[in-house]
Amino acid sequence: MTHVLTGIFERGGKEEIMSACSFLLLLSISSLCLNANPGIKVKITEEGLHFGMQVGLEFLKQRLKEAIFEDWHGEDTSGLSGFNYTVSKIRIQHVQFPGKSLFLIPATGMKLLVHDASAIATADWRFSTWLLSRSSGKLKVCLTGVSISAAAKVSKDEDGHPKLLLENCHGNVDGIDIQLDDTSRWFYRLLVNLLERPLRNNFNLNLCPIIYSEIERFNAELKQHQNRIQLDAFAVIDYSLVKPPSISLASISVDFKGAVYSALNRTQLSFEPDPFHLPNTRDFMLYIGISEYFFRSASLAYYTSGAFDVSIEKELSAYFRLTTETFNNIIPTIAFYYGVSNPVMMNLTVTAAPVISLHNGRFLLDLSGSMDVLVVQTNFTTNSMFTLNITAKTHINMIIFEKNLIPTLCLDSFDLALAHSTIGFFKASIMKNFMSYILQKGVIPAVNVNLKDGVPLPVLDTMVLVQPTITMYQGYLLISTDAKLKPTNIWKHNHIRTF
């Protein structure tokens, strides 16, 4: 099971724009199938939501600093001081969010409250009245007591991609202090008084459109992400969601399809996932439950794609060369059939999808296969000498590297039975030690090479998992982890244009 996700998720520059609210939102989206059981469950706890809010606000700060605002024009023809003005090249230089909180709205979405925020903006101004000729200069605006209240609902578009809907928003600037440069000193107070109200109104009117604009950008980025990811030459993973998120006052729970299909021939799985429930604990930011169904589908995908079939002589070429002489000491009758030393091929074929079970803190996997031992003649044709049926009991150890779940196959025991022989009958048990060596040195390492890149977890590339732990429960595997932001230049974006 090789390279990723995610997962769900593209690598490269485009994921950067999602690094803010996506931790909270990407895992809170609707799906096409409303009644199916999931193969993977994710729960974000209160601590995780707080982390997501902090990241989101830091992202919003950077986006505001990079925003390119349209020029503001206005006029006031009332009274004796009728005037026209233009404020251009508006840039946000500094933003602070000292007071903020995030609330989940059960069964709906979430609400963000920001209060006592402040910002400093700079701009150029041009000003004219019927009394004065046109004048221009630079100004600095200090905004204080900024408050924002925004409620969002998570949904999906017509293609089943996640979509965030801004249901309501209110923004207000309580205090504004305008400072002009020296060129306007002689009529400073007049100009400040004339600009204060229209500038305050413009900032008030633009707070929510800025948020709406960013949500639309966010939705456009989500639309580009694929729910189905090619893992490797053998398998494809489906990370679409099976039903809307379950939102409580303290957490968000999200159910993923969590199925693996053969990359060569995708067919509908003949089995369905059993329901399972994550523990009701809140010690970590994030919990990921991966069901037995997910691993069963992976087992079937890799089996049908031929990932478990191994050519033994190729895998053992670093150790020794297999010949009929190699087997003479184990099965003496071979010498009667093949007087000279001929090369030998050993082909292992898995005859059924490995059977997987998770219980008692262990990940168990039972394998059934056949080992065909063939002799290569001088004319390069092959003849079968014998075939052994093999049943093996194994277990899998799991580790997490970066954001991938890496399995390692380990042999516990195996049994042999003679299925076919052209060199006379012999007890399969005499091959036990030799086959143990073959399995340990050839088969198991070859399978683990195919598994080395692991399973991508449904988290973003801009996140780093912190001290994840893996626990095996009856029917599912649980990953408990905290998270932090990857220390990269994720805040570098192209300038955006807003209102």
Secondary structure as GFF3:
##gff-version 3
##sequence-region A 1 499
A	DSSP	three_ten_helix	13	18	.	.	.	ID=ss1
A	DSSP	alpha_helix	22	25	.	.	.	ID=ss2
A	DSSP	beta_strand	40	44	.	.	.	ID=ss3
A	DSSP	alpha_helix	46	66	.	.	.	ID=ss4
A	DSSP	beta_strand	67	68	.	.	.	ID=ss5
A	DSSP	beta_strand	72	76	.	.	.	ID=ss6
A	DSSP	beta_strand	83	96	.	.	.	ID=ss7
A	DSSP	beta_strand	99	105	.	.	.	ID=ss8
A	DSSP	beta_strand	109	129	.	.	.	ID=ss9
A	DSSP	beta_strand	135	156	.	.	.	ID=ss10
A	DSSP	beta_strand	162	180	.	.	.	ID=ss11
A	DSSP	three_ten_helix	182	187	.	.	.	ID=ss12
A	DSSP	alpha_helix	188	223	.	.	.	ID=ss13
A	DSSP	beta_strand	228	230	.	.	.	ID=ss14
A	DSSP	beta_strand	235	238	.	.	.	ID=ss15
A	DSSP	beta_strand	246	247	.	.	.	ID=ss16
A	DSSP	beta_strand	252	256	.	.	.	ID=ss17
A	DSSP	beta_strand	259	262	.	.	.	ID=ss18
A	DSSP	beta_strand	286	291	.	.	.	ID=ss19
A	DSSP	alpha_helix	292	304	.	.	.	ID=ss20
A	DSSP	beta_strand	310	311	.	.	.	ID=ss21
A	DSSP	alpha_helix	312	315	.	.	.	ID=ss22
A	DSSP	alpha_helix	324	328	.	.	.	ID=ss23
A	DSSP	alpha_helix	334	337	.	.	.	ID=ss24
A	DSSP	beta_strand	344	350	.	.	.	ID=ss25
A	DSSP	beta_strand	355	359	.	.	.	ID=ss26
A	DSSP	beta_strand	362	376	.	.	.	ID=ss27
A	DSSP	beta_strand	382	401	.	.	.	ID=ss28
A	DSSP	beta_strand	404	421	.	.	.	ID=ss29
A	DSSP	three_ten_helix	428	431	.	.	.	ID=ss30
A	DSSP	alpha_helix	432	438	.	.	.	ID=ss31
A	DSSP	pi_helix	439	443	.	.	.	ID=ss32
A	DSSP	alpha_helix	444	451	.	.	.	ID=ss33
A	DSSP	beta_strand	455	456	.	.	.	ID=ss34
A	DSSP	beta_strand	463	473	.	.	.	ID=ss35
A	DSSP	beta_strand	476	485	.	.	.	ID=ss36
A	DSSP	beta_strand	496	497	.	.	.	ID=ss37
###
